[in-house]
């Protein structure tokens, strides 16, 4: 049927504060302050997104996995700084995996 969207997920706007995701019938803002892996990413890297399952988002060009619930409620999934062997802190949480 013409005019019906066939996309499950779409990035609608990228700004200097974050970007908007359209998923099914909801619109979510992904703030760089809460998801720093995207801050230096290109628009192409941010807009290349997959949804392997209803509750899982994946950015293959960035190798970032996020549980959809962490995007909906980022305050429930705080980032934790962990020192690594080179004495620099790395950010991680239970729902994100970054290579």
N, C-alpha and C positions, 0 to 999 in steps of 0.2 A: 504494500500500500504506500503510495507516495506521501512523503512528509513524516513518516514514522522513523524514529531513530533506531539504528541497528547496533549502535555502540553501547557496550556495557559500562565503559569508563572513558572519561575525556577530561583533559586539562583545559579549562576555559579561559583562564587569565593568569599570566605570570607577572608579578610585580617585584619591587625591591624588598617587600616584607614577606612574601611567600607566594603561593599559588592556590587556585581553586580547582577542586576536583568535582566532576559531575559523575555520580554513581547511581544508576537506576533512577530513583526519584528523589535523591538527596544531593545537596551541595555542601561540600566540606572545604574549609580553608586549612591549608598546610603551611604553618608559619615557620620561617627559617629559624626563629629563636627556639622553637621546640623541636625542629627537625634539621639540625645544622648540616647534614649530609647534602642537602640540596642548595645551600647558600651560594656556592661557587659553581654550580652545575649550569650547563648551557640550556637554552630552551629546548633544544632537540633531546638532550638527556632527560629533562623533566617530563617532556611530552611522550617519550617512548616508555609506555607503561603497560603492564600486563596484569591480569587478574586470574591467577591460576585456580583460585577457588573463591567462593562468595565472601570469605573473610580474610583474604590474603591479597596484598598488592605487591608487585615486583617491578622494579626499574632495572632492566637488564644492562643498560649502558653504565649504570652506577653500581650495579650489584648490591642494591638495597632492597631488603624484604621488610615489609611492615604488616603487622596485623591491622585489619581495618579498625578494630576497636581502639587501637592506639592513636589513630587519626581522629576518630570521633571524640575521644576523651583523653587527650594527651596528658592531662594532669594526673591521671591514674597510672601513668607509665613514665615516671621521672627518669631523666638521664643520670647516669652514675659515672663519675670520672674514675678511671682505674689507671694506675701508673703501669707503663710497660718497661721493657728492659732498657730502652734508650732514654729513660727518665722523663719522657713526655707523657702527658695524660691522654688517654683515648676515651671517647664517649661511647657508651653502649647502654642498651637496656634489654629487657627480656624479649621484646618483640621485634627488634631490628637486628639485622646482620649485615655488616658492611665488610667487604673484602679490603 
